[in-house]
């Protein structure tokens, strides 16, 4: 029994150590393994280390159950057997989700938390057999809760801190192409701040803590950044092929409704997901055209709106309202974005990394990487290239966040040039004043700089 209890406590101690290690996972990022294997890829094996926690607890519960069965436990010990079986079951559920759906943190973390609580209940009830108040178990529980609050209790702040570099040639590979130059992307960590982060900020460089302005739950935020990641993959690929004379790049096929405002005249008529194709039979191809057309509509008047809903054309008549920012113009009371079509004539294979949740900031570097792969002899001219920024339909490079932390992360890896969006230059120089940082407005700016600054 004592050995089983040690296994329980070992699992708890390992959990706390791995929480700290996870929060400081960026520190070893300059490490490289073999040919082109970055630290972020080695971290995909981290899930197997985390799996030791439920394995320790499951092993302990099995040892307890076997000991009780060997000692011919009576029906009075049935509750203890059930508790041990429950710990085993919770550990098994956590292990299953870790190995099959490692990115679904809420699933396996909930199962681990349930197992942890069951273990404490079991330990306290067992200790009560020898003493009236289970002092040892209670103090361990209090100390554990205190540590967990300090290490991972969300506050009303967001923390941004250095992250990880990504070998873009291993992240994305165009079909039939091969890597030529060294291409590096970068991501930083942004999450709700925990109390421990104020200590990290005192001891480690480039921690930024600010009031949480997300206005959405962490789960909803994660969904949004995953969608952004997929869009950036498609946009970067389409633009890369277009630059090489393959495909049409990115075209807008309409305006998609993402939300309707409360008490708007279209409430119950138009809905999120509808694609506006025409108004009063006037074709609408993008959000700019919609804005320009609404100038000619009298506020409060009725118009005919043709939308695509579930791939079927539907026509509605609806009233308009006064535009809250310009009383002379009409509005529907909707939030929209362009419905984009990406022309990707060749397959591009993407690799999923456990710690690359999402976001759009790799779009420009993805486009540059695919151009390098699809161009004989490449386009880096011997330079080790890193960069960040979104990619737009016209090839422009858009601003992103966390440039101070991204620049610092990249500066530790020995690259030759770091491309950043033009408007982000000052923040980038704060993070790495001694690194060669090149501000760019377009993808062509990157290509031209590399051509004019050969290293080999």
Buried (B, 14 or more C-beta within 10 A) or exposed (E): EEEBBEBBBBBBEBBBEBBBBBBEBBEEBEEBEEEEEBBBBBBBEBBEEBBBBBBBBBBBBBBBBEBBEEEEBEEEEEEBBEBBBBBBBBBBBBBBBBEEEBBEBEBBBBBBBBBBEBBBBBBBBBBEEEEEEBEEBBEBBEEBEEBBEEBBEEBEBBBBBBBBBBBBBBBBBBEEBEBBBBBBBBBBBBBBBBEBBBEBBEEBEBBBBEEBEEEEEBEEBBEBBBEBBEBBBBBBBBBBBBBBEBBEBBBBBBBBBEEBBEEBBBBEBBBEEBBBBBBEEEEBBBBEBBBEBBEEBEBEEEBEBBBBBEEEEEEBEBBBBBBEEEEEBBBBBBEBEBBBBBBBEBEBEEEEBBBBBBBBBBBBBBBBBBBBBBBEEBBBBEBBBBBBBBBBBEBBBBBBBBBBBBBBBBBBBEBBBBBBBBBBBEBBBEBBEEBEBBBBBBBEBBBEBBEEBEEE
